[in-house]
């Protein structure tokens, strides 16, 4: 993996991440393909929407079909028919989200799998091995993410564990075949000094890139933006910066302004299945009765298949009728909206007009009060 910053505008950066499966232009949004599929879309749909890299979930692919099955069927790219780059997470978010069915120790995390009740164990070393079997281009180490608010004592204890796991993951990765990148993850909760410590100690381990974890987990938005800016500024300028699990369109704009290069979130696909579309003027809830006779497109500024072809009235009809096509068409639109937003930001950074773009975006985009990520 190689990374090069090709343009800057303030703290915002445009760059290129070169992987074994192609070049990824940054800043970039990665659609989430938890089960080796971005829900409701084909790989061809993703390519047409402008996706260059997608995200897979190590924990869920461990449960089914299993990393050995994926490896024996040609690796994750061939398995899911995706020609672009793939980043796999470590299962660290499941350490956070599945707290009721897991136990944490210094050795790793034991899960009681909901599918069959069997026990699964993830260690820093096994997570590296699983992702090696999956064949992802970019991999992540096991970490612990804490919900906001967390006490300083709990955050210190959690950060120390994440750093020990990071060192073990780095050693396991170095002992492998070297064909994959491994990013470090900066935790530290809402404490600025702990975040600074996490940056220093994680960078000292020498990862290929760096992720900012533990954001969008209940903290106030100003706290998230401030910590993101501080951490991003402290990370090496020659390595990609990845803000995990974020977020809403406005979050992407603010975080790019902070110097972040990579993002992922389930929000565009999950919200599509729940009837929410993102548009150039803000989110639209398609089931609302006011759209029943609306002949206009979902977003006049959008070039996706959904907006070129169908009216809001038709989309509402599909959704309230629970037709499967509704989920596909809304997902197509939301993913294209996100990817087009990233492309526009890349162009603005290259032209050194990012600040003007940012002001124009917030002048027309009506913020949603819903918090999904």
Order of alpha helices (4+ residues) and beta strands (2+ residues): beta-beta-beta-beta-alpha-beta-alpha-alpha-alpha-beta-alpha-beta-beta-beta-alpha-beta-alpha-beta-alpha-beta-alpha-beta-alpha-beta-alpha-beta-beta-alpha-alpha-alpha-alpha
